Amino acid sequence: NGQDKKDELIQTAESVTEKVIGSVYEKKGEMKQKAQAQTEDIVQLVTGQQEKLAKSAENKSEECTESIKDKAG
């Protein structure tokens, strides 16, 4: 009868809604993971650049020290 059809439609709608919600949460999780991975990549890049700059600065200061020693020597 009509009530059975109505109940069936409600159940179908509920299961579709659950699937959609589940899918949205999965996507959210994937997006979070991607964002975290990208953040980690950026942090590593920045850290790498800082290390390069620090080494470069050390080398330059050593060169300056050597140069001063030579001139003073």
C-alpha positions as a Python dict, from the first residue, in 0.01 Angstrom:
ca = {
    (1, 'N'): (0, 0, 0),
    (2, 'G'): (92, 369, -1),
    (3, 'Q'): (251, 365, 346),
    (4, 'D'): (498, 92, 244),
    (5, 'K'): (604, 294, -61),
    (6, 'K'): (649, 601, 160),
    (7, 'D'): (862, 406, 411),
    (8, 'E'): (1069, 261, 128),
    (9, 'L'): (1133, 608, -16),
    (10, 'I'): (1229, 741, 326),
    (11, 'Q'): (1474, 452, 377),
    (12, 'T'): (1623, 508, 31),
    (13, 'A'): (1660, 879, 99),
    (14, 'E'): (1822, 809, 436),
    (15, 'S'): (2074, 563, 290),
    (16, 'V'): (2160, 804, 7),
    (17, 'T'): (2207, 1083, 262),
    (18, 'E'): (2435, 860, 471),
    (19, 'K'): (2642, 773, 164),
    (20, 'V'): (2674, 1140, 69),
    (21, 'I'): (2773, 1238, 424),
    (22, 'G'): (3024, 950, 436),
    (23, 'S'): (3169, 1059, 105),
    (24, 'V'): (3199, 1419, 223),
    (25, 'Y'): (3381, 1310, 541),
    (26, 'E'): (3618, 1091, 336),
    (27, 'K'): (3695, 1383, 105),
    (28, 'K'): (3751, 1605, 408),
    (29, 'G'): (3996, 1349, 546),
    (30, 'E'): (4179, 1329, 213),
    (31, 'M'): (4195, 1708, 191),
    (32, 'K'): (4331, 1727, 546),
    (33, 'Q'): (4599, 1470, 465),
    (34, 'K'): (4693, 1652, 145),
    (35, 'A'): (4710, 1983, 329),
    (36, 'Q'): (4927, 1832, 602),
    (37, 'A'): (5159, 1675, 345),
    (38, 'Q'): (5192, 2006, 159),
    (39, 'T'): (5260, 2188, 486),
    (40, 'E'): (5533, 1936, 570),
    (41, 'D'): (5686, 1982, 223),
    (42, 'I'): (5687, 2360, 269),
    (43, 'V'): (5840, 2333, 616),
    (44, 'Q'): (6113, 2105, 480),
    (45, 'L'): (6180, 2344, 193),
    (46, 'V'): (6204, 2643, 425),
    (47, 'T'): (6423, 2451, 671),
    (48, 'G'): (6647, 2341, 385),
    (49, 'Q'): (6679, 2700, 262),
    (50, 'Q'): (6762, 2821, 613),
    (51, 'E'): (7033, 2557, 647),
    (52, 'K'): (7179, 2656, 309),
    (53, 'L'): (7177, 3023, 409),
    (54, 'A'): (7338, 2945, 745),
    (55, 'K'): (7615, 2742, 575),
    (56, 'S'): (7665, 3014, 317),
    (57, 'A'): (7691, 3275, 592),
    (58, 'E'): (7942, 3059, 781),
    (59, 'N'): (8153, 3019, 468),
    (60, 'K'): (8141, 3392, 398),
    (61, 'S'): (8244, 3478, 753),
    (62, 'E'): (8532, 3228, 730),
    (63, 'E'): (8638, 3385, 400),
    (64, 'C'): (8628, 3730, 562),
    (65, 'T'): (8828, 3606, 860),
    (66, 'E'): (9090, 3451, 628),
    (67, 'S'): (9101, 3768, 421),
    (68, 'I'): (9149, 3983, 733),
    (69, 'K'): (9422, 3747, 860),
    (70, 'D'): (9600, 3768, 523),
    (71, 'K'): (9582, 4147, 523),
    (72, 'A'): (9691, 4168, 886),
    (73, 'G'): (9957, 3900, 840),
}
